[in-house]
Amino acid sequence: MRLERLRVQGLRCLSDVQIDLGPGIHVFAGPNGAGKTSILEAAFLLSHGRSFRAGAKDALLQRGASGLSVFAEVRHEDERIGRIGLGRVGARWEARLDGESVALGQVVRECAVVCFEPGSHALIAGGAEERRRYLDWGVFHVEHDFLLAWRRYQRALKQRNSLLRSKSLAPGELFLPWEAELAQSGEQIDAMRQRYLDLLRPFLAHSVQGLLPELGAVQLRYRRGWAEDRALLAELEEQRGRDLARGHTTLGVHRADWSIAFDNAPLREHLSRGQEKLTALACVLAQAALYAERRGEWPIVCLDDLASELDQAHQSAIVAQLYEASAQVLITGTELPVPLQGVPAHVFHVEQGNLAPLL
């Protein structure tokens, strides 16, 4: 899979930029604040419906602009081309596929982008929400029923929480239908997540071995969000009194989490910040490789500010691996990364929101 054309309007400092892209490695070089990361952010938006930058939702729109839009032509391994776009005016997003208005999920399914960037270490050191997002994006692209189950779960969770927050002595029968729906869809999501993690483990082990061999074998641990030996429906009914006191549902798949441990670093606290970054990168690359194995094509790989995040040895290893895999790679940096010297690459200079091809 690769982007053949990307057009961005009204996104941060990018007023109106159109980029024609080819296979292989692409480098966007220029000074800080020039708009390099925003190019990667545009590609990520099409694949995730959100930015990879924390708290960026309200900052996406260029100052003074009435709206923003991102459009791309995506060529798949079978030569099929999908024309996708996201537009926003005010708080409302509109998704389009081949000229037709569609649900956001259809655009996300058409374009797969994984990204390693300065905030990626939060996948290892941050809160559980970021890890659930990573997991659910992968499940979404493998399990076709995931989105429907996730929507059912979110609807039931919202209704149960509304009853809990009412603080009234609502009879138990008002909770029962929503708890039944929550339990049924939640256990379905949990089963999908566990199947996905079983698929991911060998790819993660291979990726970790290449990046962090000194840490030994890796273990991926999953906590589903309620007791392993209990049915979710029974747990919800039993914990209803506590949830009423707190005003929200305290267990379920929305409380799930996963973690990584190494033979030579059994606790996260044993990892240095550099090792956290490499572990996060291993997760990103493992997810990309699994996607490629299941879908027959690599996702687009974004590497933001690569030179500042990795030493030269690791930069060279990653670039070589992705080049050999024939993945389309988008890399940013203040200058051409040393490991790319001698590797075929399309290079663009970015300054004040404008792009010019160099190679």
N, C-alpha and C positions, 0 to 999 in steps of 0.2 A: 504494500500500500504506500502511496506517496501523494503529497500535495503537488499538483501541477501549476496551480495558480492560487494566490492568496491575495485578497483585497481587503484592506482595513480602513475604515472611515470613523473618525471621531473617538478613537480609543487612546486615551492619555495624550501623548504628544504626536500621535500619528493622525494627521488631518485626513489624508487620502493617499494611501500607499498601495501600489500593486506590485507583486513580486511573481515572476515566473520561475518555477523551481524544477529541478530535474532529479534523477536518481542520485543516491550517494550522499556525500558530506557537504553541508552548507555552513558557512561561517559568516556571522554578522559581527563585524568589528567596528569599534568606535569608542569615543569617550563616554564616561559615566553620564547618565541622564540623556543619552542621545535617542533612546527609543528601542534599543536592541531587545531588551527583555519583553517589551510590549508585543513584539512580533511573535515570540514564543507564546506569550499569553493569549494572543488571538487564536493560534492553533489549538491551544489547550481548551479555550472556551468552547470550541466546536465539538470537542470530545467529551467534555465534562459538564458543560452548562454553567461553569463558574471559573473564577481565576484560581491559580495556585498561590497567589499572594494573599496572605492573611489580612482579613478586614478590608478587602479591596473592592467590595461590591459597589459602594457609592463613589469610589475614586476612579472607576473605569472611564467614565464619560469625560471627554476633553473639555476643559474649561471654555465656556461660551458656546459649546456645541449643543444642538437641540436633540441629538440622538447619536447612536453609534451602530455600526454594522460590521459584520465579518462575513466574507463570502469565500468559498474555496471550491475548486474542482479537485476531486479525489479520484485518482486512478488506482484500481485494484489489480491484484495479480492476474486476474482473468481478463484484463483490459477493459472491464466495465468502468465507466466514469459516472460518479455521483456529484451533482452540483448542490452544495449545501450552504445554508446561510443562517446567521442569527442577527436579529436586529432589536434594538431597544429604543423606545421613546418613553421617557418618564421611567416608571417602575415596571413597565410591561415588556416582556420579551416575546418575540415572534420567531418561530423556527420555520425554515423552508427547505424542501427537498425537491430538486428537479422542477422548480417553479411553483410548487404547491405548498400551501400552509399545512404543516404537520405538527404532531406532538414533539416536544423536545427529545424524547427518547428515540425517535426515529433518526434524528440527526446524530445523536450520540452513538447510535449503533453503526452508522455509516462511516464514522471517522474515529479511529483509535489513536490516541496520543498518550505517551507516557513521558514524564518529565522528572529530571533531577536538577534541583536548584538549591540556592543557599538555605532555604527553609526546610529542605527534605529531611534533615536529621530529626524533625518533629515526629516523623513516622516511627522512630525508635524511642526518642526521649520525651515526646509530647503526650497529649491526652488521647484517650481512647477513640474520640470521634474521628481523628485523622486516620487511624488504623482501620476503623470500620469503613470509611470512604474508600480507602485503597482496596479492601477486601471486596466490597460490594460492587465496585467498578469491574473487577475481574469476574465476579460471579455473573454480573449482568451480561457480559460478552460470551459466557459459556452456557448459562442456563436461560433458555428463552422464556420460562415462566416466572423468572425472578421479579421482573418489574411489576407484574400483576399482583404477586404475593406481597411485595413491598408496599404497594399502594393500599391494599386491603389492610395490612398491618398498621400503617400510619393512620388510616381512617378510624380503625377501632381504638387505637391508642389515644387519638384526639378525643373521641367520645367518652372513653373511660376516664381520662384526665378531667374532662369537663364535669363529669359527675362527682369526681373526687373533690374538685375545687369548689363545688356548690356548697360544701359544708353542711348540707341538710341531711337528715336521716333518711336518705333514699332507700327504699326497700331493695333487698338483694336481687329481686327479679329484674330490676332495671339494669343491673350490672351484668347479669348472666349472658345475654346475647353478645355483648361487646367482648366479654372475657372469652367466650367460646370462639369468636372470630379472631381475637388476638392470639389465642393459643393455637388454633389451626394454622393460621398464616405464619405465626412465629416459628412453629416447629418445622413448617415447610422451608422457611428461609434458613433456619439452622441446619437442616439437612443439606441444602444447597451449598452453604458456606463450608461445611465440613468436607463435602465431596471436592470442592474447589481446592481447599487446603491440602487434601491428599494428593491432588494433581500437582500442586505448586511445590511440594516439599523436595522432590528430586531436582527440580530446576533451581531452587534456592540453594541446595547443597552444592550444586555445581558452580553457581555464581559465587558463593562464599569462598569456596576452595580457591578460586582464581584471584580473589581480592584480599582475603584475610586468612591465608593458610595457617598462620601462626596461632590462631584461636582454636583450631581443632574442629571437630564435628559440630554441626549446628542442629538445634532442636527448635521446632516451631510449636508453641503451645497455644491452645485455644480455650477460652472461657466463654461459654455460650450466653451467659447472662442470668441463669438460674441454676438450681441444684442439678447436678448430672444425673442423679438417681430419681428425679421427680418429674412428673408431667407438668407442663406449664400451666394448664388449667387448674390443677389442684393447688399449685403455688399461688396463683392469682387469687383464688378464693380464700386461701389461708392468710395471705398477706393483706387482704382488703382493709382491715382495721388500721394497720400501720400506714398503708397508703393514704387512707382518709386523713390521718393526722398530718401527713406530710404534703398532701395536696397533689401528688403525682404518682405515677406507676414506677415502682422501684426495681422491677425485674422484668426480664424479657430480652428479645434479641437487640433492642435498642440500648442495652447495657453490656453487650458482648465486647470482648477484647481479645487480642492475641499478642504474644510476645516471642522474642527470640532469645535463646540462651546458647552459649558455646561451652564446650568441654573445659576450655581454659579461661572462660569468663562467664561463670554461671549466673551472675547478676548483671543487670544493665549498668549498675554503678561501677562495675569493673572496666567498662569501656571508656576510652578517651573520646574527646569530641571528634577527632579524626576517624576513629574506629566506628563511632556512631554514624558518621557521614558515609563511610564505606559500606556499612551494613545496610543503610537506607538505599544506597546505590545498588547493592546486591538484590534487594527486594524489587526495585524498579526493573532491573535487567531480567530477573527471574520471571516477573509478570509478563514482560514483553516476549520472552522466549516461549512461555506457555501459550500466550495468545497466538504466536506464530505457528506453534505445533498444532493447535486446535483449529485455527482458521486458515492455515495455509499461506499466510502472508504476515510480515512483520508490521507492527504498528510504527507510527512515526515517533522517533525518539528525540526529545528536546533536552539539551544540556546547557543550562544557564550559568554563565560565568565559570566555565570549566576550570580555567587555569588557577583561579583563586580557591577552588574547592578541593582540588586533587593535586598531588605532586606529579612530576613529569612521568615517572614510571607508570603510575596508575592511569594517567591521561593516555599514554601511548597504548596501554593494554586495552582500554575501553574502545578507543578509536579503531584499533586494529580489529577487535572482535566485531564491532558493528559494521565495519567496512567489509569484512569477510562474509557477514550475514546478508549483505546487500540491503541493509536497512537504510531508509532515508533519515538523515540525522541533521538537526538544526542546532548549531552551537553558537553561543555568544561569548565575547571577550573584548577587552580593551585593545587587544592586538591579536595577530594570528598566533594561535597556540603552537608552541614548539613541536609537539608530536605530529602536527599536521604538515609540517614542512616535508615535502616529498610524497605526501599522500594526495591523490587527486581530490580537489575540493572546489566548490563554487564559493567565491568570496565576495561579500558585499561590504561596502563602507557605509556606516550609518552615522548621521550627524543631524541634530535638530529635527528629528522626525523624517528625514529624507534618506533614500537609499540610492547607492550607485554601485553597479557591479564592477569588480576589479579583476576577477579571473573567471 
